[in-house]
Amino acid sequence: MRSGDQIDPQDANAWTIKGIALYDLGKYDEAIQAYDQAIRINPQFAEAWYNKGVALTALGKYDEAIKACDQAISINPQFAEAWYNKGVVLKALGKYDEAIKAFEIRLSALILSLPKPGTTKALPLRRSAAHPNQMLLSPKPRSWRMQPDLFLL
């Protein structure tokens, strides 16, 4: 989208992309509003629910973040990023056993998404915004939100 272009008001993906841009600018409340618009358009859009959960996590609204992650997971049980964010929130709440379980499910989902041995399918990578010298496996570019400071157990 070019500067000055308008978002198609019925395009859930466009609203989610706008939310990601606002999140990247640190405008978490505005990002949540964009994700909510995407969800109103398409309540089954797991990416919007996941990204809403990430923004809620950034605001410290952990109970709401878990609900958003759970919604993304109910739509797509193999959504590794949603499991990861849920684990981050559970860890922040001191629910370590539940966090470990969420991280284990995330790893299982990642393993299932890997190419089978002998295939030449390349895995998409992206540079970590928080740590520019790190490359992250990203099955869905721009949706992977790593928060290493919250991951430490």
Legacy VTK file of the C-alpha trace (Angstrom):
# vtk DataFile Version 3.0
C-alpha trace
ASCII
DATASET POLYDATA
POINTS 153 float
0.000 0.000 0.000
1.414 3.404 -0.955
1.290 6.427 1.305
-2.093 8.067 0.972
-3.830 4.904 -0.229
-6.965 3.914 1.633
-7.558 0.525 3.207
-10.368 -1.457 1.660
-12.804 -1.351 4.590
-13.791 -4.988 3.962
-10.256 -6.421 3.672
-9.383 -8.207 6.931
-5.818 -8.826 5.781
-5.273 -5.109 5.109
-6.532 -4.234 8.594
-4.182 -6.832 10.069
-1.236 -5.400 8.139
-2.176 -1.929 9.384
-2.265 -3.339 12.923
1.208 -4.833 12.491
2.539 -1.472 11.277
0.974 0.311 14.261
2.373 -2.327 16.617
5.836 -1.840 15.129
5.467 1.889 15.876
4.596 1.102 19.509
0.968 2.174 19.037
-0.485 -0.906 20.699
-3.990 0.411 21.410
-4.380 1.559 17.802
-3.030 -1.777 16.603
-5.668 -3.582 18.664
-8.368 -1.413 17.060
-7.111 -2.445 13.609
-7.045 -6.139 14.599
-10.581 -5.813 16.008
-11.727 -4.407 12.660
-10.126 -7.378 10.877
-11.870 -9.748 13.309
-15.244 -8.043 12.739
-14.791 -8.631 8.999
-13.549 -12.213 9.399
-13.961 -13.754 12.872
-12.102 -16.875 11.653
-8.930 -14.943 10.767
-6.434 -16.556 13.145
-3.637 -14.113 12.220
-5.698 -11.157 13.468
-6.503 -12.924 16.746
-2.843 -13.862 17.225
-1.561 -10.350 16.517
-4.190 -8.910 18.849
-2.854 -11.234 21.535
0.694 -9.997 20.920
-0.398 -6.355 21.276
-2.361 -7.149 24.439
0.742 -8.876 25.804
2.788 -5.751 25.111
0.260 -3.772 27.159
0.414 -6.278 30.017
-3.224 -7.282 29.502
-2.415 -10.935 30.002
-5.901 -12.373 30.573
-7.158 -10.766 27.366
-4.005 -11.868 25.534
-4.601 -15.501 26.522
-8.191 -15.273 25.265
-7.000 -13.888 21.919
-4.332 -16.597 21.602
-6.871 -19.266 22.517
-9.182 -17.954 19.800
-6.363 -18.143 17.220
-5.532 -21.673 18.410
-9.181 -22.767 18.238
-9.221 -21.661 14.591
-5.837 -23.224 13.795
-4.570 -25.710 16.421
-1.168 -25.896 14.649
-0.580 -22.122 14.833
2.892 -22.258 16.408
3.198 -18.514 16.953
-0.062 -18.386 18.912
1.118 -21.236 21.135
4.398 -19.374 21.668
2.696 -16.128 22.695
0.360 -18.032 25.002
3.427 -19.609 26.623
5.048 -16.181 27.043
1.933 -14.858 28.781
1.579 -17.908 31.011
5.243 -17.589 31.985
4.712 -13.898 32.833
1.781 -14.943 35.055
3.976 -17.475 36.864
2.054 -20.433 35.423
5.230 -22.287 34.512
3.804 -25.781 33.965
1.152 -24.419 31.596
3.778 -22.273 29.849
6.031 -25.283 29.296
3.108 -27.217 27.827
2.333 -24.332 25.434
5.998 -24.133 24.372
6.082 -27.907 23.805
2.981 -27.729 21.607
4.583 -24.830 19.720
7.680 -26.935 19.050
5.532 -29.837 17.849
3.674 -27.511 15.483
6.976 -26.168 14.139
8.309 -29.675 13.586
5.147 -30.586 11.670
5.642 -27.552 9.436
9.208 -28.485 8.485
9.811 -29.899 4.998
10.130 -33.654 4.780
13.679 -35.044 4.464
14.873 -35.112 0.884
12.787 -32.166 -0.262
14.384 -28.948 -1.410
11.745 -26.621 -0.011
13.499 -23.598 1.468
12.419 -22.397 4.878
11.541 -18.701 5.014
13.678 -16.644 7.363
13.440 -13.062 8.550
15.709 -10.854 10.576
14.705 -10.340 14.196
13.662 -6.738 14.814
14.756 -6.959 18.441
18.067 -8.668 17.632
19.236 -7.708 14.114
21.997 -10.333 14.102
19.473 -13.172 14.561
17.491 -14.850 11.812
14.158 -16.380 12.759
12.337 -19.285 11.133
9.147 -17.666 9.934
6.503 -19.873 8.322
4.259 -16.802 8.173
6.386 -13.670 7.648
5.513 -10.600 9.740
3.440 -12.624 12.180
6.308 -14.062 14.202
6.829 -12.050 17.360
9.846 -13.100 19.405
10.163 -11.694 22.901
13.347 -13.336 24.224
13.332 -11.343 27.461
9.993 -12.928 28.402
11.064 -16.396 27.281
13.732 -16.915 29.934
12.589 -19.428 32.520
LINES 1 154
153 0 1 2 3 4 5 6 7 8 9 10 11 12 13 14 15 16 17 18 19 20 21 22 23 24 25 26 27 28 29 30 31 32 33 34 35 36 37 38 39 40 41 42 43 44 45 46 47 48 49 50 51 52 53 54 55 56 57 58 59 60 61 62 63 64 65 66 67 68 69 70 71 72 73 74 75 76 77 78 79 80 81 82 83 84 85 86 87 88 89 90 91 92 93 94 95 96 97 98 99 100 101 102 103 104 105 106 107 108 109 110 111 112 113 114 115 116 117 118 119 120 121 122 123 124 125 126 127 128 129 130 131 132 133 134 135 136 137 138 139 140 141 142 143 144 145 146 147 148 149 150 151 152
